[in-house]
Amino acid sequence: MASKTVLQLEFLTDQNKRVRITIPSPKQPVDAAAVQNAMDLIVQKNVFAYPQGVIVKRAAATQVVTDSTEIA
């Protein structure tokens, strides 16, 4: 069985839309304070542009782990 872990950072834009940044294979264990600080920095520096608008607020951070097993 193979496991894959990603960190999903969700933000709100000035158009009230959600955008997501996905980070593959985050360093374990994930430090919640460091994630929040990084998300605040992304909002503050305004480094990403999206068709949905400019990021203005952090919404959520989720660690997603998926397992897969080859059948044949």
N, CA, C, O and CB atoms as a CASP TS submission, in Angstrom:
PFRMAT TS
TARGET T0000
AUTHOR 0000-0000-0000
METHOD Language model
MODEL 1
PARENT N/A
ATOM      1  N   MET     1       0.842  -1.167   0.000  1.00  0.00           N
ATOM      2  CA  MET     1       0.000   0.000   0.000  1.00  0.00           C
ATOM      3  C   MET     1       0.892   1.237   0.000  1.00  0.00           C
ATOM      4  O   MET     1       1.867   1.316   0.748  1.00  0.00           O
ATOM      5  CB  MET     1      -0.961  -0.006   1.213  1.00  0.00           C
ATOM      6  N   ALA     2       0.543   2.198  -0.850  1.00  0.00           N
ATOM      7  CA  ALA     2       1.297   3.446  -0.944  1.00  0.00           C
ATOM      8  C   ALA     2       0.456   4.588  -0.385  1.00  0.00           C
ATOM      9  O   ALA     2      -0.734   4.706  -0.676  1.00  0.00           O
ATOM     10  CB  ALA     2       1.710   3.738  -2.412  1.00  0.00           C
ATOM     11  N   SER     3       1.103   5.428   0.425  1.00  0.00           N
ATOM     12  CA  SER     3       0.419   6.583   0.987  1.00  0.00           C
ATOM     13  C   SER     3       0.962   7.860   0.355  1.00  0.00           C
ATOM     14  O   SER     3       2.150   7.968   0.054  1.00  0.00           O
ATOM     15  CB  SER     3       0.581   6.622   2.521  1.00  0.00           C
ATOM     16  N   LYS     4       0.070   8.814   0.163  1.00  0.00           N
ATOM     17  CA  LYS     4       0.442  10.110  -0.380  1.00  0.00           C
ATOM     18  C   LYS     4      -0.146  11.177   0.537  1.00  0.00           C
ATOM     19  O   LYS     4      -1.325  11.116   0.888  1.00  0.00           O
ATOM     20  CB  LYS     4      -0.059  10.282  -1.860  1.00  0.00           C
ATOM     21  N   THR     5       0.669  12.149   0.924  1.00  0.00           N
ATOM     22  CA  THR     5       0.225  13.219   1.802  1.00  0.00           C
ATOM     23  C   THR     5       0.402  14.559   1.102  1.00  0.00           C
ATOM     24  O   THR     5       1.441  14.826   0.498  1.00  0.00           O
ATOM     25  CB  THR     5       0.999  13.192   3.137  1.00  0.00           C
ATOM     26  N   VAL     6      -0.625  15.397   1.191  1.00  0.00           N
ATOM     27  CA  VAL     6      -0.546  16.762   0.684  1.00  0.00           C
ATOM     28  C   VAL     6      -1.099  17.710   1.740  1.00  0.00           C
ATOM     29  O   VAL     6      -1.936  17.331   2.560  1.00  0.00           O
ATOM     30  CB  VAL     6      -1.322  16.909  -0.659  1.00  0.00           C
ATOM     31  N   LEU     7      -0.624  18.930   1.705  1.00  0.00           N
ATOM     32  CA  LEU     7      -1.137  19.984   2.574  1.00  0.00           C
ATOM     33  C   LEU     7      -1.907  20.952   1.689  1.00  0.00           C
ATOM     34  O   LEU     7      -1.349  21.513   0.746  1.00  0.00           O
ATOM     35  CB  LEU     7       0.020  20.713   3.362  1.00  0.00           C
ATOM     36  N   GLN     8      -3.190  21.150   1.990  1.00  0.00           N
ATOM     37  CA  GLN     8      -4.024  22.051   1.204  1.00  0.00           C
ATOM     38  C   GLN     8      -4.274  23.332   1.997  1.00  0.00           C
ATOM     39  O   GLN     8      -4.810  23.297   3.104  1.00  0.00           O
ATOM     40  CB  GLN     8      -5.367  21.369   0.820  1.00  0.00           C
ATOM     41  N   LEU     9      -3.878  24.459   1.416  1.00  0.00           N
ATOM     42  CA  LEU     9      -4.079  25.759   2.042  1.00  0.00           C
ATOM     43  C   LEU     9      -5.189  26.466   1.285  1.00  0.00           C
ATOM     44  O   LEU     9      -5.070  26.694   0.081  1.00  0.00           O
ATOM     45  CB  LEU     9      -2.762  26.608   2.048  1.00  0.00           C
ATOM     46  N   GLU    10      -6.268  26.818   1.976  1.00  0.00           N
ATOM     47  CA  GLU    10      -7.398  27.492   1.339  1.00  0.00           C
ATOM     48  C   GLU    10      -7.468  28.941   1.785  1.00  0.00           C
ATOM     49  O   GLU    10      -7.269  29.260   2.957  1.00  0.00           O
ATOM     50  CB  GLU    10      -8.716  26.772   1.663  1.00  0.00           C
ATOM     51  N   PHE    11      -7.756  29.816   0.821  1.00  0.00           N
ATOM     52  CA  PHE    11      -7.845  31.248   1.063  1.00  0.00           C
ATOM     53  C   PHE    11      -9.131  31.799   0.464  1.00  0.00           C
ATOM     54  O   PHE    11      -9.725  31.188  -0.424  1.00  0.00           O
ATOM     55  CB  PHE    11      -6.622  31.975   0.479  1.00  0.00           C
ATOM     56  N   LEU    12      -9.554  32.956   0.956  1.00  0.00           N
ATOM     57  CA  LEU    12     -10.668  33.696   0.368  1.00  0.00           C
ATOM     58  C   LEU    12     -10.102  34.863  -0.425  1.00  0.00           C
ATOM     59  O   LEU    12      -9.094  35.457  -0.041  1.00  0.00           O
ATOM     60  CB  LEU    12     -11.666  34.195   1.464  1.00  0.00           C
ATOM     61  N   THR    13     -10.761  35.189  -1.542  1.00  0.00           N
ATOM     62  CA  THR    13     -10.328  36.309  -2.368  1.00  0.00           C
ATOM     63  C   THR    13     -11.240  37.511  -2.150  1.00  0.00           C
ATOM     64  O   THR    13     -12.256  37.429  -1.459  1.00  0.00           O
ATOM     65  CB  THR    13     -10.309  35.910  -3.854  1.00  0.00           C
ATOM     66  N   ASP    14     -10.852  38.617  -2.752  1.00  0.00           N
ATOM     67  CA  ASP    14     -11.657  39.833  -2.652  1.00  0.00           C
ATOM     68  C   ASP    14     -13.002  39.700  -3.361  1.00  0.00           C
ATOM     69  O   ASP    14     -13.879  40.544  -3.179  1.00  0.00           O
ATOM     70  CB  ASP    14     -10.892  41.007  -3.227  1.00  0.00           C
ATOM     71  N   GLN    15     -13.175  38.654  -4.166  1.00  0.00           N
ATOM     72  CA  GLN    15     -14.446  38.371  -4.834  1.00  0.00           C
ATOM     73  C   GLN    15     -15.240  37.305  -4.076  1.00  0.00           C
ATOM     74  O   GLN    15     -16.203  36.741  -4.595  1.00  0.00           O
ATOM     75  CB  GLN    15     -14.198  37.917  -6.283  1.00  0.00           C
ATOM     76  N   ASN    16     -14.813  37.039  -2.833  1.00  0.00           N
ATOM     77  CA  ASN    16     -15.441  36.051  -1.952  1.00  0.00           C
ATOM     78  C   ASN    16     -15.447  34.642  -2.559  1.00  0.00           C
ATOM     79  O   ASN    16     -16.404  33.888  -2.384  1.00  0.00           O
ATOM     80  CB  ASN    16     -16.868  36.477  -1.635  1.00  0.00           C
ATOM     81  N   LYS    17     -14.392  34.304  -3.257  1.00  0.00           N
ATOM     82  CA  LYS    17     -14.203  32.972  -3.840  1.00  0.00           C
ATOM     83  C   LYS    17     -13.093  32.269  -3.076  1.00  0.00           C
ATOM     84  O   LYS    17     -12.214  32.913  -2.504  1.00  0.00           O
ATOM     85  CB  LYS    17     -13.864  33.055  -5.368  1.00  0.00           C
ATOM     86  N   ARG    18     -13.143  30.954  -3.071  1.00  0.00           N
ATOM     87  CA  ARG    18     -12.088  30.163  -2.430  1.00  0.00           C
ATOM     88  C   ARG    18     -11.056  29.727  -3.467  1.00  0.00           C
ATOM     89  O   ARG    18     -11.400  29.318  -4.576  1.00  0.00           O
ATOM     90  CB  ARG    18     -12.689  28.927  -1.713  1.00  0.00           C
ATOM     91  N   VAL    19      -9.794  29.825  -3.085  1.00  0.00           N
ATOM     92  CA  VAL    19      -8.698  29.306  -3.901  1.00  0.00           C
ATOM     93  C   VAL    19      -7.845  28.410  -3.019  1.00  0.00           C
ATOM     94  O   VAL    19      -7.793  28.587  -1.802  1.00  0.00           O
ATOM     95  CB  VAL    19      -7.844  30.466  -4.528  1.00  0.00           C
ATOM     96  N   ARG    20      -7.182  27.454  -3.639  1.00  0.00           N
ATOM     97  CA  ARG    20      -6.415  26.465  -2.880  1.00  0.00           C
ATOM     98  C   ARG    20      -5.002  26.353  -3.437  1.00  0.00           C
ATOM     99  O   ARG    20      -4.787  26.338  -4.649  1.00  0.00           O
ATOM    100  CB  ARG    20      -7.113  25.090  -2.911  1.00  0.00           C
ATOM    101  N   ILE    21      -4.058  26.276  -2.527  1.00  0.00           N
ATOM    102  CA  ILE    21      -2.665  25.980  -2.862  1.00  0.00           C
ATOM    103  C   ILE    21      -2.370  24.609  -2.256  1.00  0.00           C
ATOM    104  O   ILE    21      -2.584  24.396  -1.062  1.00  0.00           O
ATOM    105  CB  ILE    21      -1.662  27.102  -2.318  1.00  0.00           C
ATOM    106  N   THR    22      -1.883  23.688  -3.072  1.00  0.00           N
ATOM    107  CA  THR    22      -1.595  22.332  -2.616  1.00  0.00           C
ATOM    108  C   THR    22      -0.086  22.121  -2.567  1.00  0.00           C
ATOM    109  O   THR    22       0.625  22.378  -3.539  1.00  0.00           O
ATOM    110  CB  THR    22      -2.265  21.283  -3.541  1.00  0.00           C
ATOM    111  N   ILE    23       0.388  21.648  -1.412  1.00  0.00           N
ATOM    112  CA  ILE    23       1.813  21.392  -1.205  1.00  0.00           C
ATOM    113  C   ILE    23       2.008  19.879  -1.061  1.00  0.00           C
ATOM    114  O   ILE    23       1.537  19.287  -0.090  1.00  0.00           O
ATOM    115  CB  ILE    23       2.355  22.161   0.061  1.00  0.00           C
ATOM    116  N   PRO    24       2.699  19.251  -2.018  1.00  0.00           N
ATOM    117  CA  PRO    24       2.917  17.801  -1.928  1.00  0.00           C
ATOM    118  C   PRO    24       3.996  17.457  -0.896  1.00  0.00           C
ATOM    119  O   PRO    24       4.959  18.203  -0.716  1.00  0.00           O
ATOM    120  CB  PRO    24       3.311  17.239  -3.302  1.00  0.00           C
ATOM    121  N   SER    25       3.824  16.348  -0.243  1.00  0.00           N
ATOM    122  CA  SER    25       4.806  15.799   0.704  1.00  0.00           C
ATOM    123  C   SER    25       5.306  16.823   1.724  1.00  0.00           C
ATOM    124  O   SER    25       6.506  17.092   1.775  1.00  0.00           O
ATOM    125  CB  SER    25       5.985  15.243  -0.054  1.00  0.00           C
ATOM    126  N   PRO    26       4.421  17.397   2.534  1.00  0.00           N
ATOM    127  CA  PRO    26       4.872  18.373   3.526  1.00  0.00           C
ATOM    128  C   PRO    26       5.737  17.717   4.601  1.00  0.00           C
ATOM    129  O   PRO    26       5.585  16.533   4.899  1.00  0.00           O
ATOM    130  CB  PRO    26       3.670  19.064   4.172  1.00  0.00           C
ATOM    131  N   LYS    27       6.643  18.503   5.176  1.00  0.00           N
ATOM    132  CA  LYS    27       7.502  18.018   6.252  1.00  0.00           C
ATOM    133  C   LYS    27       6.636  17.577   7.432  1.00  0.00           C
ATOM    134  O   LYS    27       5.729  18.295   7.853  1.00  0.00           O
ATOM    135  CB  LYS    27       8.515  19.113   6.691  1.00  0.00           C
ATOM    136  N   GLN    28       6.926  16.400   7.950  1.00  0.00           N
ATOM    137  CA  GLN    28       6.159  15.834   9.059  1.00  0.00           C
ATOM    138  C   GLN    28       6.932  15.960  10.361  1.00  0.00           C
ATOM    139  O   GLN    28       8.159  15.863  10.337  1.00  0.00           O
ATOM    140  CB  GLN    28       5.817  14.363   8.787  1.00  0.00           C
ATOM    141  N   PRO    29       6.286  16.168  11.478  1.00  0.00           N
ATOM    142  CA  PRO    29       4.868  16.478  11.617  1.00  0.00           C
ATOM    143  C   PRO    29       4.602  17.913  11.193  1.00  0.00           C
ATOM    144  O   PRO    29       5.468  18.778  11.324  1.00  0.00           O
ATOM    145  CB  PRO    29       4.400  16.250  13.063  1.00  0.00           C
ATOM    146  N   VAL    30       3.400  18.163  10.685  1.00  0.00           N
ATOM    147  CA  VAL    30       3.025  19.503  10.248  1.00  0.00           C
ATOM    148  C   VAL    30       2.830  20.376  11.485  1.00  0.00           C
ATOM    149  O   VAL    30       2.105  20.006  12.409  1.00  0.00           O
ATOM    150  CB  VAL    30       1.729  19.471   9.369  1.00  0.00           C
ATOM    151  N   ASP    31       3.476  21.522  11.495  1.00  0.00           N
ATOM    152  CA  ASP    31       3.402  22.474  12.611  1.00  0.00           C
ATOM    153  C   ASP    31       2.296  23.489  12.305  1.00  0.00           C
ATOM    154  O   ASP    31       2.433  24.300  11.389  1.00  0.00           O
ATOM    155  CB  ASP    31       4.788  23.199  12.839  1.00  0.00           C
ATOM    156  N   ALA    32       1.213  23.444  13.062  1.00  0.00           N
ATOM    157  CA  ALA    32       0.050  24.302  12.815  1.00  0.00           C
ATOM    158  C   ALA    32       0.413  25.786  12.870  1.00  0.00           C
ATOM    159  O   ALA    32      -0.057  26.565  12.042  1.00  0.00           O
ATOM    160  CB  ALA    32      -1.050  24.002  13.832  1.00  0.00           C
ATOM    161  N   ALA    33       1.228  26.177  13.816  1.00  0.00           N
ATOM    162  CA  ALA    33       1.620  27.586  13.942  1.00  0.00           C
ATOM    163  C   ALA    33       2.428  28.037  12.726  1.00  0.00           C
ATOM    164  O   ALA    33       2.238  29.149  12.235  1.00  0.00           O
ATOM    165  CB  ALA    33       2.437  27.806  15.232  1.00  0.00           C
ATOM    166  N   ALA    34       3.317  27.189  12.244  1.00  0.00           N
ATOM    167  CA  ALA    34       4.124  27.531  11.072  1.00  0.00           C
ATOM    168  C   ALA    34       3.248  27.649   9.824  1.00  0.00           C
ATOM    169  O   ALA    34       3.477  28.515   8.979  1.00  0.00           O
ATOM    170  CB  ALA    34       5.224  26.474  10.852  1.00  0.00           C
ATOM    171  N   VAL    35       2.251  26.782   9.714  1.00  0.00           N
ATOM    172  CA  VAL    35       1.332  26.838   8.577  1.00  0.00           C
ATOM    173  C   VAL    35       0.546  28.147   8.617  1.00  0.00           C
ATOM    174  O   VAL    35       0.418  28.818   7.593  1.00  0.00           O
ATOM    175  CB  VAL    35       0.366  25.621   8.585  1.00  0.00           C
ATOM    176  N   GLN    36       0.023  28.516   9.774  1.00  0.00           N
ATOM    177  CA  GLN    36      -0.735  29.759   9.896  1.00  0.00           C
ATOM    178  C   GLN    36       0.140  30.973   9.590  1.00  0.00           C
ATOM    179  O   GLN    36      -0.308  31.911   8.932  1.00  0.00           O
ATOM    180  CB  GLN    36      -1.330  29.882  11.300  1.00  0.00           C
ATOM    181  N   ASN    37       1.373  30.959  10.060  1.00  0.00           N
ATOM    182  CA  ASN    37       2.295  32.056   9.773  1.00  0.00           C
ATOM    183  C   ASN    37       2.586  32.155   8.277  1.00  0.00           C
ATOM    184  O   ASN    37       2.629  33.253   7.724  1.00  0.00           O
ATOM    185  CB  ASN    37       3.602  31.870  10.551  1.00  0.00           C
ATOM    186  N   ALA    38       2.783  31.015   7.625  1.00  0.00           N
ATOM    187  CA  ALA    38       3.044  31.003   6.188  1.00  0.00           C
ATOM    188  C   ALA    38       1.823  31.513   5.415  1.00  0.00           C
ATOM    189  O   ALA    38       1.963  32.260   4.446  1.00  0.00           O
ATOM    190  CB  ALA    38       3.420  29.580   5.720  1.00  0.00           C
ATOM    191  N   MET    39       0.630  31.105   5.849  1.00  0.00           N
ATOM    192  CA  MET    39      -0.589  31.562   5.179  1.00  0.00           C
ATOM    193  C   MET    39      -0.765  33.072   5.356  1.00  0.00           C
ATOM    194  O   MET    39      -1.154  33.764   4.415  1.00  0.00           O
ATOM    195  CB  MET    39      -1.821  30.811   5.729  1.00  0.00           C
ATOM    196  N   ASP    40      -0.486  33.581   6.544  1.00  0.00           N
ATOM    197  CA  ASP    40      -0.571  35.025   6.790  1.00  0.00           C
ATOM    198  C   ASP    40       0.416  35.779   5.901  1.00  0.00           C
ATOM    199  O   ASP    40       0.097  36.852   5.390  1.00  0.00           O
ATOM    200  CB  ASP    40      -0.298  35.340   8.279  1.00  0.00           C
ATOM    201  N   LEU    41       1.601  35.228   5.718  1.00  0.00           N
ATOM    202  CA  LEU    41       2.617  35.851   4.874  1.00  0.00           C
ATOM    203  C   LEU    41       2.165  35.880   3.411  1.00  0.00           C
ATOM    204  O   LEU    41       2.379  36.870   2.712  1.00  0.00           O
ATOM    205  CB  LEU    41       3.954  35.100   5.005  1.00  0.00           C
ATOM    206  N   ILE    42       1.537  34.788   2.952  1.00  0.00           N
ATOM    207  CA  ILE    42       1.008  34.734   1.580  1.00  0.00           C
ATOM    208  C   ILE    42      -0.036  35.829   1.384  1.00  0.00           C
ATOM    209  O   ILE    42      -0.041  36.512   0.359  1.00  0.00           O
ATOM    210  CB  ILE    42       0.390  33.336   1.276  1.00  0.00           C
ATOM    211  N   VAL    43      -0.924  35.996   2.372  1.00  0.00           N
ATOM    212  CA  VAL    43      -1.946  37.052   2.295  1.00  0.00           C
ATOM    213  C   VAL    43      -1.278  38.427   2.292  1.00  0.00           C
ATOM    214  O   VAL    43      -1.618  39.288   1.481  1.00  0.00           O
ATOM    215  CB  VAL    43      -2.946  36.940   3.482  1.00  0.00           C
ATOM    216  N   GLN    44      -0.341  38.622   3.191  1.00  0.00           N
ATOM    217  CA  GLN    44       0.312  39.923   3.346  1.00  0.00           C
ATOM    218  C   GLN    44       1.106  40.332   2.110  1.00  0.00           C
ATOM    219  O   GLN    44       1.030  41.483   1.679  1.00  0.00           O
ATOM    220  CB  GLN    44       1.227  39.898   4.549  1.00  0.00           C
ATOM    221  N   LYS    45       1.864  39.406   1.540  1.00  0.00           N
ATOM    222  CA  LYS    45       2.752  39.732   0.407  1.00  0.00           C
ATOM    223  C   LYS    45       2.018  39.749  -0.933  1.00  0.00           C
ATOM    224  O   LYS    45       2.522  40.313  -1.904  1.00  0.00           O
ATOM    225  CB  LYS    45       3.895  38.730   0.340  1.00  0.00           C
ATOM    226  N   ASN    46       0.831  39.134  -0.995  1.00  0.00           N
ATOM    227  CA  ASN    46       0.021  39.130  -2.214  1.00  0.00           C
ATOM    228  C   ASN    46       0.832  38.630  -3.419  1.00  0.00           C
ATOM    229  O   ASN    46       0.914  39.310  -4.441  1.00  0.00           O
ATOM    230  CB  ASN    46      -0.526  40.543  -2.494  1.00  0.00           C
ATOM    231  N   VAL    47       1.422  37.454  -3.293  1.00  0.00           N
ATOM    232  CA  VAL    47       2.321  36.929  -4.321  1.00  0.00           C
ATOM    233  C   VAL    47       1.632  36.083  -5.392  1.00  0.00           C
ATOM    234  O   VAL    47       2.242  35.793  -6.421  1.00  0.00           O
ATOM    235  CB  VAL    47       3.384  36.114  -3.672  1.00  0.00           C
ATOM    236  N   PHE    48       0.377  35.680  -5.176  1.00  0.00           N
ATOM    237  CA  PHE    48      -0.319  34.847  -6.142  1.00  0.00           C
ATOM    238  C   PHE    48      -1.480  35.610  -6.763  1.00  0.00           C
ATOM    239  O   PHE    48      -2.204  36.326  -6.071  1.00  0.00           O
ATOM    240  CB  PHE    48      -0.817  33.559  -5.481  1.00  0.00           C
ATOM    241  N   ALA    49      -1.656  35.452  -8.081  1.00  0.00           N
ATOM    242  CA  ALA    49      -2.766  36.075  -8.789  1.00  0.00           C
ATOM    243  C   ALA    49      -3.671  34.966  -9.326  1.00  0.00           C
ATOM    244  O   ALA    49      -3.192  33.992  -9.907  1.00  0.00           O
ATOM    245  CB  ALA    49      -2.255  37.002  -9.947  1.00  0.00           C
ATOM    246  N   TYR    50      -4.953  35.118  -9.130  1.00  0.00           N
ATOM    247  CA  TYR    50      -5.941  34.134  -9.576  1.00  0.00           C
ATOM    248  C   TYR    50      -7.043  34.830 -10.359  1.00  0.00           C
ATOM    249  O   TYR    50      -7.323  36.003 -10.114  1.00  0.00           O
ATOM    250  CB  TYR    50      -6.537  33.364  -8.373  1.00  0.00           C
ATOM    251  N   PRO    51      -7.671  34.130 -11.295  1.00  0.00           N
ATOM    252  CA  PRO    51      -8.837  34.692 -11.979  1.00  0.00           C
ATOM    253  C   PRO    51      -9.978  34.987 -11.000  1.00  0.00           C
ATOM    254  O   PRO    51     -10.830  35.834 -11.270  1.00  0.00           O
ATOM    255  CB  PRO    51      -9.322  33.732 -13.070  1.00  0.00           C
ATOM    256  N   GLN    52      -9.990  34.283  -9.859  1.00  0.00           N
ATOM    257  CA  GLN    52     -11.032  34.457  -8.846  1.00  0.00           C
ATOM    258  C   GLN    52     -10.793  35.696  -7.977  1.00  0.00           C
ATOM    259  O   GLN    52     -11.624  36.017  -7.127  1.00  0.00           O
ATOM    260  CB  GLN    52     -11.109  33.218  -7.965  1.00  0.00           C
ATOM    261  N   GLY    53      -9.687  36.387  -8.175  1.00  0.00           N
ATOM    262  CA  GLY    53      -9.408  37.598  -7.413  1.00  0.00           C
ATOM    263  C   GLY    53      -8.111  37.531  -6.630  1.00  0.00           C
ATOM    264  O   GLY    53      -7.314  36.606  -6.780  1.00  0.00           O
ATOM    265  N   VAL    54      -7.924  38.536  -5.793  1.00  0.00           N
ATOM    266  CA  VAL    54      -6.722  38.674  -4.960  1.00  0.00           C
ATOM    267  C   VAL    54      -6.994  38.036  -3.596  1.00  0.00           C
ATOM    268  O   VAL    54      -8.053  38.245  -3.005  1.00  0.00           O
ATOM    269  CB  VAL    54      -6.312  40.183  -4.800  1.00  0.00           C
ATOM    270  N   ILE    55      -6.033  37.261  -3.105  1.00  0.00           N
ATOM    271  CA  ILE    55      -6.177  36.627  -1.792  1.00  0.00           C
ATOM    272  C   ILE    55      -6.202  37.704  -0.714  1.00  0.00           C
ATOM    273  O   ILE    55      -5.326  38.567  -0.659  1.00  0.00           O
ATOM    274  CB  ILE    55      -5.023  35.614  -1.531  1.00  0.00           C
ATOM    275  N   VAL    56      -7.233  37.638   0.152  1.00  0.00           N
ATOM    276  CA  VAL    56      -7.357  38.632   1.214  1.00  0.00           C
ATOM    277  C   VAL    56      -7.444  38.026   2.614  1.00  0.00           C
ATOM    278  O   VAL    56      -7.308  38.739   3.609  1.00  0.00           O
ATOM    279  CB  VAL    56      -8.566  39.476   0.966  1.00  0.00           C
ATOM    280  N   LYS    57      -7.670  36.705   2.693  1.00  0.00           N
ATOM    281  CA  LYS    57      -7.859  36.094   4.008  1.00  0.00           C
ATOM    282  C   LYS    57      -7.576  34.600   3.941  1.00  0.00           C
ATOM    283  O   LYS    57      -7.892  33.945   2.948  1.00  0.00           O
ATOM    284  CB  LYS    57      -9.287  36.345   4.526  1.00  0.00           C
ATOM    285  N   ARG    58      -6.977  34.063   5.005  1.00  0.00           N
ATOM    286  CA  ARG    58      -6.804  32.609   5.062  1.00  0.00           C
ATOM    287  C   ARG    58      -8.111  31.985   5.536  1.00  0.00           C
ATOM    288  O   ARG    58      -8.815  32.547   6.375  1.00  0.00           O
ATOM    289  CB  ARG    58      -5.616  32.211   6.008  1.00  0.00           C
ATOM    290  N   ALA    59      -8.423  30.814   4.987  1.00  0.00           N
ATOM    291  CA  ALA    59      -9.682  30.151   5.322  1.00  0.00           C
ATOM    292  C   ALA    59      -9.445  28.857   6.096  1.00  0.00           C
ATOM    293  O   ALA    59     -10.017  28.665   7.169  1.00  0.00           O
ATOM    294  CB  ALA    59     -10.479  29.860   4.053  1.00  0.00           C
ATOM    295  N   ALA    60      -8.604  27.964   5.560  1.00  0.00           N
ATOM    296  CA  ALA    60      -8.405  26.668   6.210  1.00  0.00           C
ATOM    297  C   ALA    60      -7.110  26.030   5.714  1.00  0.00           C
ATOM    298  O   ALA    60      -6.599  26.347   4.640  1.00  0.00           O
ATOM    299  CB  ALA    60      -9.608  25.729   5.943  1.00  0.00           C
ATOM    300  N   ALA    61      -6.606  25.124   6.535  1.00  0.00           N
ATOM    301  CA  ALA    61      -5.454  24.305   6.155  1.00  0.00           C
ATOM    302  C   ALA    61      -5.802  22.868   6.510  1.00  0.00           C
ATOM    303  O   ALA    61      -6.239  22.578   7.624  1.00  0.00           O
ATOM    304  CB  ALA    61      -4.123  24.779   6.878  1.00  0.00           C
ATOM    305  N   THR    62      -5.602  21.967   5.541  1.00  0.00           N
ATOM    306  CA  THR    62      -5.966  20.575   5.739  1.00  0.00           C
ATOM    307  C   THR    62      -4.845  19.677   5.243  1.00  0.00           C
ATOM    308  O   THR    62      -4.309  19.874   4.153  1.00  0.00           O
ATOM    309  CB  THR    62      -7.285  20.246   5.021  1.00  0.00           C
ATOM    310  N   GLN    63      -4.501  18.690   6.058  1.00  0.00           N
ATOM    311  CA  GLN    63      -3.555  17.663   5.618  1.00  0.00           C
ATOM    312  C   GLN    63      -4.381  16.491   5.113  1.00  0.00           C
ATOM    313  O   GLN    63      -5.219  15.955   5.838  1.00  0.00           O
ATOM    314  CB  GLN    63      -2.573  17.223   6.782  1.00  0.00           C
ATOM    315  N   VAL    64      -4.143  16.094   3.863  1.00  0.00           N
ATOM    316  CA  VAL    64      -4.903  15.017   3.250  1.00  0.00           C
ATOM    317  C   VAL    64      -3.972  13.846   2.992  1.00  0.00           C
ATOM    318  O   VAL    64      -2.940  13.997   2.339  1.00  0.00           O
ATOM    319  CB  VAL    64      -5.582  15.485   1.938  1.00  0.00           C
ATOM    320  N   VAL    65      -4.338  12.675   3.507  1.00  0.00           N
ATOM    321  CA  VAL    65      -3.558  11.458   3.317  1.00  0.00           C
ATOM    322  C   VAL    65      -4.414  10.474   2.539  1.00  0.00           C
ATOM    323  O   VAL    65      -5.532  10.154   2.944  1.00  0.00           O
ATOM    324  CB  VAL    65      -3.095  10.850   4.682  1.00  0.00           C
ATOM    325  N   THR    66      -3.883   9.996   1.418  1.00  0.00           N
ATOM    326  CA  THR    66      -4.603   8.997   0.633  1.00  0.00           C
ATOM    327  C   THR    66      -3.750   7.734   0.542  1.00  0.00           C
ATOM    328  O   THR    66      -2.533   7.793   0.367  1.00  0.00           O
ATOM    329  CB  THR    66      -4.949   9.540  -0.790  1.00  0.00           C
ATOM    330  N   ASP    67      -4.413   6.612   0.663  1.00  0.00           N
ATOM    331  CA  ASP    67      -3.769   5.312   0.524  1.00  0.00           C
ATOM    332  C   ASP    67      -4.274   4.642  -0.741  1.00  0.00           C
ATOM    333  O   ASP    67      -5.459   4.725  -1.066  1.00  0.00           O
ATOM    334  CB  ASP    67      -4.033   4.420   1.764  1.00  0.00           C
ATOM    335  N   SER    68      -3.380   3.982  -1.448  1.00  0.00           N
ATOM    336  CA  SER    68      -3.796   3.249  -2.642  1.00  0.00           C
ATOM    337  C   SER    68      -3.141   1.879  -2.656  1.00  0.00           C
ATOM    338  O   SER    68      -1.992   1.709  -2.249  1.00  0.00           O
ATOM    339  CB  SER    68      -3.439   4.031  -3.925  1.00  0.00           C
ATOM    340  N   THR    69      -3.895   0.921  -3.131  1.00  0.00           N
ATOM    341  CA  THR    69      -3.419  -0.450  -3.228  1.00  0.00           C
ATOM    342  C   THR    69      -3.649  -0.943  -4.650  1.00  0.00           C
ATOM    343  O   THR    69      -4.760  -0.858  -5.174  1.00  0.00           O
ATOM    344  CB  THR    69      -4.132  -1.370  -2.195  1.00  0.00           C
ATOM    345  N   GLU    70      -2.590  -1.459  -5.270  1.00  0.00           N
ATOM    346  CA  GLU    70      -2.723  -2.006  -6.608  1.00  0.00           C
ATOM    347  C   GLU    70      -3.449  -3.342  -6.528  1.00  0.00           C
ATOM    348  O   GLU    70      -3.115  -4.188  -5.699  1.00  0.00           O
ATOM    349  CB  GLU    70      -1.339  -2.167  -7.283  1.00  0.00           C
ATOM    350  N   ILE    71      -4.435  -3.529  -7.386  1.00  0.00           N
ATOM    351  CA  ILE    71      -5.244  -4.742  -7.339  1.00  0.00           C
ATOM    352  C   ILE    71      -4.665  -5.808  -8.248  1.00  0.00           C
ATOM    353  O   ILE    71      -4.553  -6.964  -7.840  1.00  0.00           O
ATOM    354  CB  ILE    71      -6.687  -4.443  -7.732  1.00  0.00           C
ATOM    355  N   ALA    72      -4.303  -5.460  -9.440  1.00  0.00           N
ATOM    356  CA  ALA    72      -3.800  -6.476 -10.372  1.00  0.00           C
ATOM    357  C   ALA    72      -2.528  -6.035 -11.009  1.00  0.00           C
ATOM    358  O   ALA    72      -1.960  -6.764 -11.823  1.00  0.00           O
ATOM    359  CB  ALA    72      -4.818  -6.787 -11.440  1.00  0.00           C
TER
END
